[in-house]
Amino acid sequence: MKNLKKYFGEFDMTWPRVLLLALGTAVWTAAMAAIPLLNDTSFEDISVTFEWWFLFAVFIVVNCKKWWEASLKCFVFFLVSQPLIYLFQVPFSTQGWGLFGYYRYWFIFTLLTLPGAAVAYQLKRKNWLSVAVLCVATGYLAFQSAMYFHSAALRFPRHLLSAVFCLALAVFFVLVLLDNKKQRIAALAIPLIVFAAAMVWNFLPGEGSMTGLTLSEGEWTYTIDDTSTADITVEDGNDFTITGKKNGSAIVDFENADGTVQSYCIVVNGRSLMVNPVD
């Protein structure tokens, strides 16, 4: 643990290392997303959700000497890594350049790293404000872990590794970033409460969960292999609303008028609904 504490606070996070980390994570993430065998598994989750990116962001932030340095380096890391992930996937995806349609969400997240990293810099102070800031991250990790555990229960063992990783990362952050015993106990209590509440939430019926999906321009039709799991409503030629009906999963195939086909996996978890592309 002492060696880990050294890297989370005493590592020399130079600009070349920030760029190298951005390139390395982009290559790895694109590879995980491009391999069909890994679709809808824990290995693909790095390209869909935030938990791994929380780890990279915190690693950068706590190894900076100024709050503005943390803000800029974290921002540049995401500004470089995220577009590269989509660029590296283009030759291997049936969506081609259409993959960049997903980037707008990650670009918003990238912009938020500017103020977010400045706030996260408070972790270096190891006080009660640090605990409050840390609980935002560990609370998210606990919630995401519960979602993954429910996904694993529905389609075992998919996402089981991610479920364990999220909980382990929350504990890891507390042990590495805090020294005071009372602060550690408080910081561990929050994610445990969130995890328990999220697990209870997952047992609620899936009916009512809803999300939107926008495809590239065109006139799309669809077929779904399990209409008891979700309903799909066409809002426009390429805009759809997906509404959960019960806990479970289904595959939906969208076909454009030009013959292009895009497939998605719909997973309804309690009151949440995830839609992931399937190559």
Secondary structure by P-SEA (a helix, b strand, c coil): caaaaaaaccccccaaaaaaaaaaaaaaaaaaaaccccccccccccccccaaaaaaaaaaaaacccaaaaaaaaaaaaaccaaaaaaaacccccccccccccaaaaaaaaaacaaaaaaacccccccaaaaaaaaaaaaaaaaaaaaaaaaaaaccccaaaaaaaaaaaaaaaaacccccaaaaaaaaaaaaaaaaaaaaaaacccccccccccccccccccccccccccccccccccbbbbbbcccccbbbbbbcccbbbbbbbbbbcccbbbbbbcc
